[in-house]
Amino acid sequence: MPLKQDIENRGQDTRRRILEAAMLRFAQHTYEETKLRDIAADVGVDVALVHRSFGSKEKLFTEVVNIAVQPQRLFAGERDELTARLTARIMEPSLDQALRVIDPLDILVRNLLSPEAIPLLREVLVRDVITPLVPKLDDLAPQRAALLAACLVGISIFRHVLRTEPLQGEVDDHLEMLIANIIDVSIGNSPAVPPPPSPKVSKPGASSKVRGSSRGRSS
């Protein structure tokens, strides 16, 4: 292998390890608690290399969020593919799609009250989620895109962080249909009609017993 290519490959590997360590740090600690020197120590490199690779903690955090969520993969298809893609993402286990290291929701929940992280999260949300969605939608597209993002985050938190019991069915066709309907309404599609619940079948003779007992009590 040529020396230049070998150096580039080692540089890419170091960058990946820095991103992985940063993802773990930002998922376990707030933005303010996370220090570049700690990330560098986790990787075993000088903190100056982290600065050279990413520029600043703000840029590193933004890239970590983007890598963890991978919104470009979710929104890469056509509009008629959106509902299936997004529903599948909510229903499946929630590890990040790139390095498979952490649950992206851990970064979000950990930093929701962080004064320094909130503007960065908002920037990523607008730039990487809402803006790519807008061209795929019709009337009230920015509002629909923001509403859809809010629904996706809310459902995911209830399902994967709070683990709310009614949303815990791993294979639940009715739950999947309900989530798909919410997404359809948000993006302006006509929601699918969920199948009606199966009627309860009475056991033979059950009604006659009830009627008979009623007559017996009234006589």
HELIX and SHEET records of a PDB file:
HELIX    1   1 LEU A    3  GLN A   28  1                                  26    
HELIX    2   2 LEU A   36  VAL A   43  1                                   8    
HELIX    3   3 VAL A   47  PHE A   54  1                                   8    
HELIX    4   4 LYS A   57  VAL A   69  1                                  13    
HELIX    5   5 PRO A   71  LEU A   74  1                                   4    
HELIX    6   6 ARG A   79  MET A   91  1                                  13    
HELIX    7   7 PRO A  104  ASN A  111  1                                   8    
HELIX    8   8 ALA A  117  LEU A  125  1                                   9    
HELIX    9   9 VAL A  126  ILE A  130  3                                   5    
HELIX   10  10 THR A  131  LEU A  133  1                                   3    
HELIX   11  11 VAL A  134  LYS A  136  5                                   3    
HELIX   12  12 ALA A  141  SER A  156  1                                  16    
HELIX   13  13 ILE A  157  VAL A  161  3                                   5    
HELIX   14  14 GLU A  165  LEU A  167  5                                   3    
HELIX   15  15 ASP A  173  ILE A  187  1                                  15    
HELIX   16  16 ALA A  206  SER A  218  1                                  13    
END                                                                             
